[in-house]
Amino acid sequence: MVIPLIMATSPVRADSLIADTLGVDTLREVTVRAGKHIPLPGMVINPRMKEEVIPPPSLGTILEKLSPGINDKITHPFAIKERRKERRRKRSLKALENFDRVKTFNELLHEAYRQQMHEDSIQRAISDQSGDNN
């Protein structure tokens, strides 16, 4: 096979190659049987599904997993107005949610007042402690 080609080009290299190789086949024989599977860690084997043939996933299911909604866009290309309306509605709902999260002036004023009262009470407590120590 490869050895005669190497022998023809360089006999010294062919001798070292023959010395390095084994004369016996060291590969194990493997028998593959239908219906057998190797259980993976964490895999739950359902006894009813053992004999059941599971069909391969269809193109539609693969597309839905990779990009939800793409199958609808491919099969209904003229539904552009509906999709645009859905996008605008989603964007406006998100803007309304963000608007509801913004604090009003009265809430900010009340929060600043409480924080100032808290800082003043800490200052009074520190000054009372320093007054007690003297």
Secondary structure, 3 states (H helix, E strand, C coil): CCHHHHHHHCHHHHHHHHHHCCCCCCCCCCCCCCCCCCCCCCCCCCCCCCCCCCCCCCHHHHHHHHCCCHHHHHHCCCCHHHHHHHHHHHHHHHHHHHHHHCCCHHHHHHHHHHHHHHHHHHHHHHHHHHHHHC
